[in-house]
Amino acid sequence: MDKSQILDGKASVVTLLSDFGDRDVYVAVMKGVIAQINPQLRVIDLNHQITPQNLAAARFCLMDAYPYFPEGTVHIAVVDPGVGSKRRAIAVEFAQGFLVGPDNGIFSGILSQQQAIAAVELTNRNYWRSTEISHTFHGRDIFAPVGANLASGVPIQELGREIDPASLVQLEITECQQRGNVITGCIQYIDHFGNLVSNIPGSYVQGKTWRVQVGSLTIPGCETYSDVKVREAIALVGSHGWVEIAINSGNAQSQLQINWQDSLEVIRLG
């Protein structure tokens, strides 16, 4: 990209999310590619400890993080089990910024809350690192350079062929359903502490007396971890705004043997 195209102070933040971990050089290489294009960009790591190929975790982390970034931020996400296949490489514009990564449902959480303004398939090789790309590292060869150019002022329409946002892949996450005072949902994320984050919004229980039912296990709805004794189970609304199950000073996933996509019920008592 011609450095004269760089727009100082415009879209100057880039975030990175991946399942690359921190033992290898993959993340640093992507940052190097970005710096070669525009060293003035501020690059912020969202998470590189996503369990390999766990698209549901990547989807949730992006959805949880994007509201806290300035308008125009470019979010590059690389959890890409289909790398090198016919899956599309895409960029999406929405009200608060841009998304760059594989078309595999990784952005479906954000796009369930924010309408896509425009979407393109990344077919313009002028914005790739090279016309000869690796079949196993599109993060380096496509997504990092495209994201850097986008954050530096290149219009999204120049990056490739326009596509219908409705055609973007949606990750299949069970939607919560309400029947009377019972809301049925599932576990959509498990954090570092073993807290079990459901897909039931906290607004359903705001100002209510409530409990969670998982199989034969009944868990009281409370406000803080300390509302129950150490090692006891508790349900509460986490900082992310979703109903979650936790263990006071413990790990709910291992102690309760509840996992991704397991169902639960929130019962409002009054």
KOLKEGU-868794 format. One record per residue (C-alpha): x, y, z; residue in one letter; residue number from 1. Coordinates in steps of 0.25 Angstrom, whole numbers, plus 5000, padded with zeros to 4 digits. Each point is the difference from the previous one (the first is absolute). Example, Ala and Ser with C-alpha at 12.3 -4.5 7.8 and 13.67 -1.06 7.14 Angstrom:
// KOLKEGU-868794
<x=5049	y=4982	z=5031	residuo=A	num=1>
<x=5006	y=5014	z=4998	residuo=S	num=2>
// end
This chain:
// KOLKEGU-868794
<x=5000	y=5000	z=5000	residuo=M	num=1>
<x=5005	y=5014	z=4997	residuo=D	num=2>
<x=5003	y=5007	z=5013	residuo=K	num=3>
<x=4993	y=5012	z=4996	residuo=S	num=4>
<x=4987	y=4993	z=5002	residuo=Q	num=5>
<x=5003	y=4998	z=5015	residuo=I	num=6>
<x=4989	y=5008	z=5007	residuo=L	num=7>
<x=5006	y=5005	z=5013	residuo=D	num=8>
<x=4991	y=4998	z=5012	residuo=G	num=9>
<x=4990	y=4992	z=4992	residuo=K	num=10>
<x=4997	y=4986	z=5003	residuo=A	num=11>
<x=5013	y=4999	z=5007	residuo=S	num=12>
<x=4997	y=4988	z=5009	residuo=V	num=13>
<x=5001	y=4986	z=4995	residuo=V	num=14>
<x=4996	y=4988	z=5009	residuo=T	num=15>
<x=5005	y=4985	z=4999	residuo=L	num=16>
<x=4993	y=4988	z=5004	residuo=L	num=17>
<x=5005	y=4986	z=4997	residuo=S	num=18>
<x=5002	y=4985	z=5005	residuo=D	num=19>
<x=5015	y=5002	z=4997	residuo=F	num=20>
<x=5005	y=5000	z=5015	residuo=G	num=21>
<x=5013	y=5006	z=5005	residuo=D	num=22>
<x=5010	y=4989	z=4997	residuo=R	num=23>
<x=5002	y=5003	z=4986	residuo=D	num=24>
<x=5003	y=5012	z=4991	residuo=V	num=25>
<x=4987	y=5000	z=4993	residuo=Y	num=26>
<x=4994	y=5012	z=5007	residuo=V	num=27>
<x=5013	y=5008	z=5000	residuo=A	num=28>
<x=5001	y=4998	z=4985	residuo=V	num=29>
<x=4986	y=5005	z=4997	residuo=M	num=30>
<x=5004	y=5013	z=5008	residuo=K	num=31>
<x=5013	y=5001	z=4992	residuo=G	num=32>
<x=4992	y=5000	z=4987	residuo=V	num=33>
<x=4990	y=5010	z=5006	residuo=I	num=34>
<x=5012	y=5009	z=5004	residuo=A	num=35>
<x=5007	y=4999	z=4986	residuo=Q	num=36>
<x=4987	y=5006	z=4994	residuo=I	num=37>
<x=4998	y=5011	z=5011	residuo=N	num=38>
<x=5008	y=5000	z=5012	residuo=P	num=39>
<x=4991	y=5011	z=5006	residuo=Q	num=40>
<x=4989	y=4990	z=5002	residuo=L	num=41>
<x=4997	y=4997	z=5015	residuo=R	num=42>
<x=4998	y=4984	z=5001	residuo=V	num=43>
<x=4993	y=4995	z=5012	residuo=I	num=44>
<x=4999	y=4985	z=5003	residuo=D	num=45>
<x=4986	y=4995	z=5003	residuo=L	num=46>
<x=5003	y=4985	z=5003	residuo=N	num=47>
<x=5010	y=4990	z=4994	residuo=H	num=48>
<x=4997	y=4989	z=5010	residuo=Q	num=49>
<x=4987	y=4995	z=4993	residuo=I	num=50>
<x=4999	y=4985	z=5000	residuo=T	num=51>
<x=5005	y=4996	z=4986	residuo=P	num=52>
<x=4989	y=5000	z=4990	residuo=Q	num=53>
<x=4989	y=5005	z=5010	residuo=N	num=54>
<x=4992	y=5009	z=4992	residuo=L	num=55>
<x=4989	y=5001	z=5011	residuo=A	num=56>
<x=5011	y=5006	z=5009	residuo=A	num=57>
<x=5005	y=5010	z=4990	residuo=A	num=58>
<x=4986	y=5004	z=4996	residuo=R	num=59>
<x=4997	y=5003	z=5015	residuo=F	num=60>
<x=5013	y=5008	z=5003	residuo=C	num=61>
<x=4998	y=5009	z=4988	residuo=L	num=62>
<x=4986	y=5002	z=5003	residuo=M	num=63>
<x=5004	y=5003	z=5015	residuo=D	num=64>
<x=5011	y=5010	z=4996	residuo=A	num=65>
<x=4996	y=5008	z=4988	residuo=Y	num=66>
<x=4992	y=5011	z=5008	residuo=P	num=67>
<x=5012	y=5004	z=5008	residuo=Y	num=68>
<x=5008	y=5005	z=4988	residuo=F	num=69>
<x=4999	y=5013	z=4992	residuo=P	num=70>
<x=4992	y=5002	z=4988	residuo=E	num=71>
<x=5008	y=4995	z=4988	residuo=G	num=72>
<x=5008	y=4989	z=5007	residuo=T	num=73>
<x=5004	y=4989	z=4990	residuo=V	num=74>
<x=4998	y=4986	z=5007	residuo=H	num=75>
<x=5008	y=4989	z=4994	residuo=I	num=76>
<x=4996	y=4986	z=5004	residuo=A	num=77>
<x=5007	y=4987	z=4996	residuo=V	num=78>
<x=4994	y=4988	z=5005	residuo=V	num=79>
<x=5000	y=4993	z=4987	residuo=D	num=80>
<x=4998	y=4984	z=4999	residuo=P	num=81>
<x=4997	y=5002	z=4985	residuo=G	num=82>
<x=5013	y=5008	z=4997	residuo=V	num=83>
<x=5004	y=4996	z=4985	residuo=G	num=84>
<x=4986	y=4995	z=4997	residuo=S	num=85>
<x=4989	y=5007	z=4991	residuo=K	num=86>
<x=4995	y=5007	z=5012	residuo=R	num=87>
<x=5000	y=5015	z=4998	residuo=R	num=88>
<x=5009	y=5011	z=5006	residuo=A	num=89>
<x=4992	y=5012	z=5003	residuo=I	num=90>
<x=4999	y=5014	z=5005	residuo=A	num=91>
<x=4988	y=5006	z=5006	residuo=V	num=92>
<x=4996	y=5014	z=5004	residuo=E	num=93>
<x=4990	y=5003	z=5011	residuo=F	num=94>
<x=4997	y=5012	z=5008	residuo=A	num=95>
<x=5012	y=5000	z=5010	residuo=Q	num=96>
<x=5011	y=4995	z=4990	residuo=G	num=97>
<x=5004	y=4988	z=4992	residuo=F	num=98>
<x=5002	y=4985	z=5001	residuo=L	num=99>
<x=5011	y=4992	z=4992	residuo=V	num=100>
<x=5001	y=4985	z=5000	residuo=G	num=101>
<x=4994	y=4987	z=4995	residuo=P	num=102>
<x=4986	y=4999	z=4996	residuo=D	num=103>
<x=4997	y=4988	z=5010	residuo=N	num=104>
<x=4990	y=5007	z=5010	residuo=G	num=105>
<x=5011	y=5006	z=5009	residuo=I	num=106>
<x=4994	y=5014	z=4998	residuo=F	num=107>
<x=4985	y=4995	z=5002	residuo=S	num=108>
<x=5000	y=5004	z=5014	residuo=G	num=109>
<x=5003	y=5015	z=4997	residuo=I	num=110>
<x=4991	y=4999	z=4988	residuo=L	num=111>
<x=4988	y=4995	z=5008	residuo=S	num=112>
<x=5001	y=5014	z=5008	residuo=Q	num=113>
<x=5005	y=5009	z=4989	residuo=Q	num=114>
<x=4995	y=5001	z=4985	residuo=Q	num=115>
<x=5010	y=4998	z=4989	residuo=A	num=116>
<x=5002	y=5012	z=4992	residuo=I	num=117>
<x=5008	y=4994	z=4989	residuo=A	num=118>
<x=5008	y=4987	z=4998	residuo=A	num=119>
<x=5010	y=4996	z=4990	residuo=V	num=120>
<x=5008	y=4987	z=4996	residuo=E	num=121>
<x=5015	y=5003	z=5001	residuo=L	num=122>
<x=5003	y=4998	z=4985	residuo=T	num=123>
<x=5009	y=5012	z=4997	residuo=N	num=124>
<x=5014	y=4994	z=5001	residuo=R	num=125>
<x=5006	y=5014	z=5000	residuo=N	num=126>
<x=4997	y=5001	z=5015	residuo=Y	num=127>
<x=5005	y=4986	z=5004	residuo=W	num=128>
<x=5014	y=4998	z=5005	residuo=R	num=129>
<x=5004	y=4993	z=4987	residuo=S	num=130>
<x=4992	y=4994	z=4988	residuo=T	num=131>
<x=5007	y=4987	z=5004	residuo=E	num=132>
<x=4994	y=4996	z=5013	residuo=I	num=133>
<x=5001	y=4989	z=5010	residuo=S	num=134>
<x=4988	y=4990	z=5001	residuo=H	num=135>
<x=5002	y=4999	z=5015	residuo=T	num=136>
<x=5002	y=5015	z=5005	residuo=F	num=137>
<x=4990	y=5009	z=4994	residuo=H	num=138>
<x=5001	y=5008	z=5013	residuo=G	num=139>
<x=5014	y=5005	z=4995	residuo=R	num=140>
<x=4998	y=5000	z=4985	residuo=D	num=141>
<x=4986	y=5006	z=4999	residuo=I	num=142>
<x=4993	y=5004	z=5013	residuo=F	num=143>
<x=5011	y=5008	z=5006	residuo=A	num=144>
<x=5004	y=5008	z=4988	residuo=P	num=145>
<x=4985	y=5003	z=4996	residuo=V	num=146>
<x=4997	y=5004	z=5014	residuo=G	num=147>
<x=5012	y=5009	z=5000	residuo=A	num=148>
<x=4996	y=5007	z=4987	residuo=N	num=149>
<x=4986	y=5001	z=5004	residuo=L	num=150>
<x=5004	y=5007	z=5013	residuo=A	num=151>
<x=5009	y=5009	z=4992	residuo=S	num=152>
<x=4989	y=5006	z=4992	residuo=G	num=153>
<x=4998	y=4990	z=4988	residuo=V	num=154>
<x=4985	y=4999	z=4997	residuo=P	num=155>
<x=4994	y=4987	z=5003	residuo=I	num=156>
<x=4994	y=4999	z=4985	residuo=Q	num=157>
<x=5014	y=5000	z=4995	residuo=E	num=158>
<x=5004	y=4987	z=5007	residuo=L	num=159>
<x=4992	y=4991	z=4992	residuo=G	num=160>
<x=4986	y=4996	z=4994	residuo=R	num=161>
<x=4988	y=5005	z=5007	residuo=E	num=162>
<x=4991	y=4989	z=5006	residuo=I	num=163>
<x=4987	y=4999	z=5007	residuo=D	num=164>
<x=5001	y=5001	z=5015	residuo=P	num=165>
<x=4988	y=4990	z=5001	residuo=A	num=166>
<x=5009	y=4990	z=4993	residuo=S	num=167>
<x=5011	y=5000	z=5012	residuo=L	num=168>
<x=5001	y=4987	z=5007	residuo=V	num=169>
<x=4993	y=4999	z=5014	residuo=Q	num=170>
<x=5005	y=4992	z=5011	residuo=L	num=171>
<x=4989	y=4991	z=5005	residuo=E	num=172>
<x=4998	y=5004	z=5015	residuo=I	num=173>
<x=4987	y=4996	z=5006	residuo=T	num=174>
<x=4991	y=5012	z=5003	residuo=E	num=175>
<x=4994	y=5002	z=5014	residuo=C	num=176>
<x=4984	y=4998	z=5000	residuo=Q	num=177>
<x=4990	y=5005	z=5010	residuo=Q	num=178>
<x=4988	y=4993	z=5005	residuo=R	num=179>
<x=4993	y=5007	z=5011	residuo=G	num=180>
<x=5010	y=5002	z=5012	residuo=N	num=181>
<x=5010	y=4990	z=4994	residuo=V	num=182>
<x=5011	y=5003	z=4990	residuo=I	num=183>
<x=5007	y=4989	z=4994	residuo=T	num=184>
<x=5014	y=5002	z=4994	residuo=G	num=185>
<x=5014	y=4994	z=4999	residuo=C	num=186>
<x=5015	y=5002	z=5004	residuo=I	num=187>
<x=5006	y=5009	z=4990	residuo=Q	num=188>
<x=5014	y=5003	z=5006	residuo=Y	num=189>
<x=5009	y=4995	z=5011	residuo=I	num=190>
<x=5010	y=5010	z=5005	residuo=D	num=191>
<x=5014	y=4998	z=5007	residuo=H	num=192>
<x=4994	y=4998	z=5013	residuo=F	num=193>
<x=4990	y=4989	z=4996	residuo=G	num=194>
<x=4988	y=5009	z=5001	residuo=N	num=195>
<x=4989	y=4995	z=4991	residuo=L	num=196>
<x=4994	y=5012	z=4992	residuo=V	num=197>
<x=4986	y=4997	z=4994	residuo=S	num=198>
<x=4993	y=5007	z=4988	residuo=N	num=199>
<x=4989	y=5005	z=5009	residuo=I	num=200>
<x=5001	y=5015	z=5002	residuo=P	num=201>
<x=5001	y=5006	z=5014	residuo=G	num=202>
<x=4988	y=5009	z=4997	residuo=S	num=203>
<x=4991	y=4988	z=5001	residuo=Y	num=204>
<x=5003	y=4999	z=5015	residuo=V	num=205>
<x=5002	y=5014	z=5004	residuo=Q	num=206>
<x=4992	y=5004	z=5012	residuo=G	num=207>
<x=4995	y=4986	z=5001	residuo=K	num=208>
<x=5002	y=4988	z=5010	residuo=T	num=209>
<x=5005	y=4989	z=4992	residuo=W	num=210>
<x=5007	y=4986	z=4999	residuo=R	num=211>
<x=5007	y=4992	z=4989	residuo=V	num=212>
<x=4997	y=4985	z=4998	residuo=Q	num=213>
<x=5010	y=4991	z=4993	residuo=V	num=214>
<x=4995	y=4986	z=5000	residuo=G	num=215>
<x=4997	y=4997	z=5014	residuo=S	num=216>
<x=5009	y=5011	z=5005	residuo=L	num=217>
<x=4994	y=5012	z=5006	residuo=T	num=218>
<x=5008	y=5013	z=5001	residuo=I	num=219>
<x=4996	y=5013	z=5007	residuo=P	num=220>
<x=5000	y=5013	z=4993	residuo=G	num=221>
<x=5008	y=5010	z=5007	residuo=C	num=222>
<x=5008	y=5013	z=4998	residuo=E	num=223>
<x=5014	y=4997	z=5004	residuo=T	num=224>
<x=5009	y=4988	z=5002	residuo=Y	num=225>
<x=5001	y=5003	z=5015	residuo=S	num=226>
<x=4985	y=4997	z=5001	residuo=D	num=227>
<x=5002	y=4986	z=5002	residuo=V	num=228>
<x=5011	y=4992	z=5008	residuo=K	num=229>
<x=5014	y=4996	z=4994	residuo=V	num=230>
<x=4999	y=4989	z=4990	residuo=R	num=231>
<x=4984	y=5001	z=4999	residuo=E	num=232>
<x=4994	y=5002	z=4986	residuo=A	num=233>
<x=4993	y=5014	z=4997	residuo=I	num=234>
<x=4993	y=5006	z=4988	residuo=A	num=235>
<x=5002	y=5015	z=4997	residuo=L	num=236>
<x=5001	y=5010	z=4989	residuo=V	num=237>
<x=5014	y=5002	z=4996	residuo=G	num=238>
<x=5007	y=5012	z=4996	residuo=S	num=239>
<x=4997	y=4996	z=4985	residuo=H	num=240>
<x=4985	y=5001	z=5003	residuo=G	num=241>
<x=4997	y=4986	z=4999	residuo=W	num=242>
<x=4995	y=4990	z=5010	residuo=V	num=243>
<x=5011	y=4991	z=5005	residuo=E	num=244>
<x=5003	y=4989	z=5009	residuo=I	num=245>
<x=5012	y=5000	z=5009	residuo=A	num=246>
<x=5006	y=4994	z=5012	residuo=I	num=247>
<x=5004	y=5009	z=5011	residuo=N	num=248>
<x=5016	y=4999	z=5000	residuo=S	num=249>
<x=4999	y=4988	z=4991	residuo=G	num=250>
<x=4998	y=4995	z=4986	residuo=N	num=251>
<x=4986	y=4997	z=4996	residuo=A	num=252>
<x=5003	y=4993	z=4987	residuo=Q	num=253>
<x=5008	y=4989	z=5007	residuo=S	num=254>
<x=4992	y=5000	z=5013	residuo=Q	num=255>
<x=4986	y=4999	z=4994	residuo=L	num=256>
<x=5005	y=4993	z=4987	residuo=Q	num=257>
<x=4992	y=5009	z=4991	residuo=I	num=258>
<x=5005	y=5003	z=4986	residuo=N	num=259>
<x=4999	y=5008	z=4987	residuo=W	num=260>
<x=4986	y=5000	z=4995	residuo=Q	num=261>
<x=4994	y=4993	z=5012	residuo=D	num=262>
<x=4985	y=5005	z=5002	residuo=S	num=263>
<x=4995	y=5007	z=5013	residuo=L	num=264>
<x=4988	y=5007	z=5005	residuo=E	num=265>
<x=4998	y=5013	z=5007	residuo=V	num=266>
<x=4987	y=5000	z=5008	residuo=I	num=267>
<x=4995	y=5013	z=5005	residuo=R	num=268>
<x=4993	y=4999	z=5013	residuo=L	num=269>
<x=4995	y=5014	z=5002	residuo=G	num=270>
// end
